[in-house]
Amino acid sequence: MNIDELDKTDEFINRLKNFHFSKEHIEEITVEYGDIFGVSHLLCEKIKLDFGCEDKLSKHNNDELLDAIFSKVFEFILSNFEDEFQIVESYIEHCPNYLDVFCENIENIRGDVEGFLQDSGCETIGEYLNLYIKTTIYDACLFTALLYFIDNSTRSKSIPITKLAYNHSYQGFSLDSSKNYLKNPKFSNSEIRNKTKSMLDSYDALDKESDNLRKRRKIIGSKNSSHIKRKKHHEIAVHNEFVEALVYYPPSGTEYNYLKVMTKLNKLDTLHDIYKSSRDDTFNYRVNVACGKILHEITNIKYKDYISQSKFYIGEIRKSKLSSGIDLYRFELSHDLYRITRTVNELLEAESEMEIENILNSSYLLRDIRFPNLYEAFDCFDSFDDMKECVSVFELMQFKFVYLSKLIIDEFVDKGYFGDGYEWHYFFIDTLNKMSEKLLFDPENIDYTINSKSQEWFEAILSMPIWMYYVQDGVSVIDIMKSKV
């Protein structure tokens, strides 16, 4: 690479500044993932060359251009993960359960495995499975890359968290009939000093609520790979305000217990890291007490209430025509409806303790997989070690795909290839909504069955992050479940 190309590459990497990343975060990822950022400029130029000259781009099809970008990025990522992906393919080929499950599914749909293979262009089931996994991973990477671009880009319109609290708080800051009403939450300090004591109290209440909301979002967001610490006046992308308000300010007027416990479970991860490295018996005792308190709180979350609240959220999301696909994904990140209902129903049909333990372990290992097709694909593995390694390979591929795509898409948006002004944003939102119909769970297909055992299994699923802290050689999840640690 000559000097000019190096300069262009450095200039291209500087596009990271067009996202809500801290200086420290940018320095960290450019050092750790310099292998992919180093080729970003050349890859972008290759995409332009393969797709056509700039004159042709001015008359291009947006869908075709987006597919060209993501296809080239995925092709590059696969070349970097060739050894790891061969391991995944090897696991699939040598996993009897995979062949059994897929052959059964094909027979149920087509009734003819050979005819199905002929139509797919594959010679063997193993070849088809490899193609299926690759396509499923590609779709998941594409969706998250596009979503995280509009979420993290400084080009997207955003609001401060104070605006969310002002617009939706139960304290009624935006309602002229409320005692806490504030006509404009952006008064300068000198203007505030001239206001009445009641208004000053309302400002204090708004600041306090905003700070608490900021802390809760940070804790819950820490388990979400798209979470980025943003500047104070740009904390929430405008297209996310609807679902943020729905999650943190449900119309019932009371905070939902499920989110309270999820917040504490996420906090516990940090405590557990300290717990593992600490030899302080007193501190270890305090962590154990914290675990016990959370396990007790989990028993107060009723599965029927969780289902009822989830149905309400989905109903409200469907009313939002602008970004229903994104909102459904955001809801799934916070509520995990697909995995939890699927696992509860599998446990209801389990016939042995071994089957129960396998279901709980699989559910725990796949807890961050939000795409049903990919979840089901990984869930077919007989070996938990194979499953864990495949999930790790996917998550690293996804991470690199997302970051590399951001730089390249930013170049095309910047040059106006996706339209003038804010047209690119509306196109991306529309694309995500269409993709969500294929990639996300269908609320109509969720099994909301509730019986006498549903509550017990619901509590077991929520308790798994804590139970796994205590799993050791000779001590199983079933042992811990029985002892009610």
N, C-alpha and C positions, 0 to 999 in steps of 0.2 A: 504494500500500500504506500503510495507516494505522499509527499507533504500536503499537497492540495486535498487529497482524499482524507487524510488524517484531520485536517482542519474542518472539512465538511462533516466528518463523522462527529467531531467534538461539538460542532454547531448543532448537529441533529440531536445529540444526547441532551443538549441544553433545553430541548423541548420538554424535558421533565419539569421545568420551571412553570410550564403552562398547566400544571396540575396542583391540587392542594396537598403538596408534599412539603415537609419541613426540609431545611437545608441538610440536617443530619440524616434524614431518611434518604435523600437523594445521594449523598456521599456514600452511605452504607450499601445501597443496592447497586450503584455503579461500580463499586469495588468488588462486591460479591458476585455480580452477574455481568461483569465486563465482557464475557464471551459472547453474550447475545447483543448487548448494546453496541459492541464494536462493529457489528455488521449491519446495524439498523439502517444507516444511510444507503449502503450498497444494495440492500434488500429492497428498500423503497424505490430506488432508481430502476431496479430490475422489474419491479411490478409495473412501473410506468412504461417501461420499454415493452414488456410482454403484452400489456393491455392496449397500448397504442400511444401515439404521440399526443402532445398536449392539445393540439387542434381537435383530435378525435375525442379526447376526454371532455371537451366542452360540449359534446353532443352524446355523451355516454349514457348508459343505463345504470342508475345508482345501485340496483340489486346486483348487477353483474360486476360492477367495480368493487363492491364490498366483498363479494364472493372471491374475486381475484386476490384481494388483499389478504383475506383470512386463509385462503388455500395456500398461498405462498408462505405465509408465516407458519402455518401448521406443518407444511412440508419441511421447512427449515428446523422447526422444533423436533420433529420426528427424526431427522438426520442426527440431531444432537443427543437423542434418547434411543438410538438404535439398539444398543446393548440392553438397556432397561426394558424396551418394548419387546425385544426378543424373549426376555424372561417371562413377561406377561403372556405372550403367545404360547410359550412352552407350558406355562401353568394351565392354560386353557386346553391345549391339546392332550395333556395328561391328567385331566380332571374328568373322571367318569360321569360325575353328576352334571357337568356342563353339557356333555353330549346327550345324556338322558333327558334333561330338562328342555333343551332346544329342539330335539327331535320330537318330543311330546307336543311342544307348542306348535311346531310346523304341521304335524299330523292333525292337530285340532283345527288349525286354520285352513290347511290345504288338503289334508288327507293323503298327500303324496310327496314324500321327501325328495325323491329323485326329480320330479317335475319342478319342485321348488328350487332345487340347486341349479337346474338347467336355466330357469328364468333369471336367477341371480347372477349367472355367469361364473359360478364357482364349481369346482370339481368335487370338493369334499365338504362335509359339515365343518371340519376344523378350519378350512380356508374361509368359509362363510363367517364363522365365529370371529376370526381375526379381523375380517373386514367390518363386521358388526361392531366390535369393541372399538376399533379405530374411528368409525363413523360416529359412534355414541360419544366418545371422548371429544372429537372435533366439535360436535354440536354444543356440548357443555362448555367448551373453551370459548367458542364463538359468542355464545349468549353472555357469559360472564365478562368477556373482554369488552363487548359493546356496552353492557350495563355499567361496568366500572369506569368506562371512558366518560359517559355523560354524568356519572355521579361525581367523579373526581376532577373533571376538567374545569379550569377557571373560566372557560367559555360558557359554561352552563350558568343560568341565573340561580342565585342563592339568597338565603335570608339568615339572619342571626337566630339563635335559639330563643332569644328573648321575644322575637316576633311569633314563634310557635306558641310560647306560653301566653303571650298577649292575646292571640287570636282564639285560642282553644281552652284556656284554663277554666277550671270550675269556679275560680274566684271572680270571674266576670270582668276582667280588666277592659275588655272591648265592648261591654254592654252598657249603654247609657243609663239603664235602669239599676245598675249595680252600685253598691256603696264604694267599690274599688275601681270604678270606671276612670280610665285615663284616656283623654281625647287623643293624645299623641305621646307614644312611649319614647320619643327621641329628643326630649327637651334637653337643652344644655344645662350645665350645673347652675349657672347664674339664673336661668329661668326657673329652675326647680326651687331655688331658695326663696323666690317670691310667691310660691304657692302655699296653700294652707297645709296645716299639719296632717290632715286626713289624706291629702294627695301625696305628701311625702311618705306617709305610711304605706300607701298603695305602691309607690315606687319601690320601697324597701321590700314589700311582699313580692313584687314582680321580679326583682333582682334575686331574692332568695329562692323563689320557685325556679327561675332560670338556671341558677347554679346547681340545684338538686337534680333538675332534668338533665343537665350537662353531664353530671357524674353518672347517672343511671345509664345514659346512652353510651358513655365511654366504657362502662363495665360490660354491658350487653354486646356492644360493638366489638370488644376485644376478641370475641370468639368468631367474628365474622371477617373473612379474608378481605372484604371490600372496605372495611372500616379504616378511615384515614383521619388523623387529627387535623382539623381544619382551623383556619383563623377565625377569631371570635365573631366577626361580622359575616362570615360565609359558611356557617356550620351545617346548614341543611340545604340541599338542592331543592329548588322550588317544586320540581316534579315529584319529590318525595314527601311534601308537606302533608298530603292527604292521609297516607298510610301511617306517617309518624304520629299525626294527631289521633288516628284511630287506635293505635297501639297504646299510646301514653295517656290518652284522654277518652276512654270508652264512654259512650253516652249514658251509661248507668250512673255515672257520677262517683263510682267507687273504684279504687285501684284493683286491678285483677291480680289475685294471689299467685297465679302461675308465673307471671313476669317477676314478681317479688322473689320467688324461690329461684328462678333461673338466674337472676342477678346475683344471688348469693352463691349459687353453684359456680358461676364464672369467677367470682371473687376467690372461691376456695382453691382454684387452680394455682393462684399466686401463693396462697398460704401453704399449699402442698409442696411447692418447689422449695420453700423455706424449710418446711417440715422434714423433707428428705435430707437436706444438707445440715440440719441442726442437730446437735447432740444435747440440747437443753431439754431435760425431761419435763420441766415446767411448761415450756412452750409446746412440746409435743402433746402434753395433756390438754392445753388450751385448744389446739387444733382438733383433737378428738372430741372435745366438748362441742366445738363449733359444728363438726360433722353430725353429732347427735342431735343438735338443735335443728339443723336443716332437715334431717331425716324425719324429725317430728313434724316440722312444718309441711313436709311433703304429704303427710297423712291428712292434712287439712285441705288439700286441693282435691276437689271432687271431679272425677272423670266426666260425670254428666254435665257439670258446669263448664268444664274445659270444652266439651263437644258443643254445648249450647253457645258458648261465647265464640267459638271458631266458626260456627254456622252463621252467626250474626256478622262477624268480620267479613266472611266471604260474600255474604249478601250485599254488604256495603261496598266492597271492592268492585263487585260486578256492576254497580251503578256508576262507577267512575270510568267513563268511556275513554278518557284521554290516555291513561297509563295503567289499565287494569292488569296487563301482563306483568309489569314491573311491580305493581303493588302486591300481586299474588306471590311473587318471589320474595318480596320483603316480608310479607306475612309469614311465609314458610320459614324464613331465616329466624324469626323470633318465636314461632309457635310449633314448628316441626310436626305439623299435622299428618303429613303422609307417613312418615316413619313411625310415629307413635301409634296411629290407628292400625297400621299394617302389623306392627309388632304385637299389639294387644290381641288382635284377631288370630295371629299365629299361635300365641300362647294359649288362647282359649281352646285351640284344637290340639295342643301338644298332649302326647300320651305317656311321656316318661320324663324323669328328671334330667336325663341326658339331653333330650330334645329341648327342654325348657332352657337349660344352660346354653346350648348352642344358639338358640334364637336370641337370647339376651346378649350373648357375646357378639354375635353378628350385628345386631342392632347398635350396640355400642361402638363397634369398629367403623360402622358406616354412618355415624351420627352427623357427619358434616357433608355427606353426599345429598344434594338437594334435587337431583334429577332422577325420576323414577326409573327410566330405562337403564341408566348407569348403576343405580342402586341395585336393581334386579340382576344386572350382569355380574357385579361383584359378589352379590349374595349367593351366587351359585357355587362358589368355591367350597371344596370340602375342607381345606386347610385354612385355619385362621392366620397362620403365618403368611401364606400365599395372598390371602385377602388383604392383610395389612400392608404387604409390600406393594401390591397393585394400587392400593389407595394412595400410598406415598408417592409412587411414580406419577399417578394422575395429578396429584396436588402440585407437585413440582413442575410438571409439564404445563399445567394450567397457569401457575404463577408466571412462568417465563413467557407463555403465550400472551397473557394479559398485558404485561409490561411492554413487550416488544410491539404488540398491536397498538398500544396507546400512542407510541411515538409516531408510527407510520400513519395512523388515522389522523393524528393531529396535523401532520404535514398536508394531507389531502383536504382536510377541513380548512386549514389556513389558506390554502391556494384556491379555495372556492370550488373544488371538484364535486362537492356534495350540495351545491347550491349557494345562493347569496344569503347574507344575514344569518337568520336563525333556522333556515330551511333544513340544514343538516340535523339539527336537534329533533325536529318533527319527524324526519325520515327515520332516524335511529329509534325513536319511541315507537313509531308504527311498526318497524321491523321487529323490535322486541316483543310487541304485543302479538304479532303473528307467530313468532317463534315459540312463545309461551304456550300456545295451543298444542304444539307438538311435544315440547320438552318438559313442561311442568305437569303436576298432577291435575287430573280432572276432578273438580269437587263433586261432580255427579257420580263418580265411581268410587268415592270414599265410602268404606263400610263403617257406619256409625253405630254398629251393634253394641248394646250395653246389657250386660247381665250381672249376676251376683259376683262373678269373679273378675269382671273388668276393672274394678277399682284396685284390686290387689295387684294386677299386672301393670296397671298404669303407674302405681307407686313404685313397683320394681324397676320399670324403665327409667323413671326420673331419679331413682336412687343409684343406678349403675355407676355414675361418675364417682360417687363416694365409695361404693362397694369395691370398685376396682383398686382403690388405694390400699385395701386390706387383703387383696388376693395375693397369696404366696404359694410356694411349692407345698402341695398337700392340702391347701385350703381353696375350695372352689367357690364360685358365685352362689351355688345352691347352699353350701355350708353357711355362708355369710347371711343369705336370705333367711335361712331357718333360725339363725341366732339373733337376727334383727339388730345388727351392730349399731 
